[in-house]
Amino acid sequence: MAIFDTLAAARDMEAAGMDRKTAEAVAMAIRNGQGDLATKADLERAVNRMPLAQIVVAGALFAALKVF
């Protein structure tokens, strides 16, 4: 997973006009919310362990939801 640079993000938000305290809080909220994200490699490992029938059903559901 890519590392979220909170300092750079806060500086960018501050440069765009946000006050420092708010920029830092937003950057920390983004970083804290990233804990349970799956990477492409995580998804590939999960799919490789799934039976074909489950892959077909999951693909159909994603297509129906237009996730892909």
Contacts in CASP RR format, 6 or more apart in sequence:
PFRMAT RR
TARGET T0000
AUTHOR 0000-0000-0000
METHOD contacts of the structure
MODEL  1
MAIFDTLAAARDMEAAGMDRKTAEAVAMAIRNGQGDLATKADLERAVNRM
PLAQIVVAGALFAALKVF
1 34 0 8 1.000
1 37 0 8 1.000
1 39 0 8 1.000
4 27 0 8 1.000
4 30 0 8 1.000
4 31 0 8 1.000
4 34 0 8 1.000
6 24 0 8 1.000
6 27 0 8 1.000
6 28 0 8 1.000
6 30 0 8 1.000
6 31 0 8 1.000
7 27 0 8 1.000
9 23 0 8 1.000
9 26 0 8 1.000
9 27 0 8 1.000
9 30 0 8 1.000
10 20 0 8 1.000
10 23 0 8 1.000
10 24 0 8 1.000
10 26 0 8 1.000
10 27 0 8 1.000
11 23 0 8 1.000
13 22 0 8 1.000
13 23 0 8 1.000
13 26 0 8 1.000
13 27 0 8 1.000
14 20 0 8 1.000
14 23 0 8 1.000
18 26 0 8 1.000
38 46 0 8 1.000
47 55 0 8 1.000
50 58 0 8 1.000
59 68 0 8 1.000
62 68 0 8 1.000
END
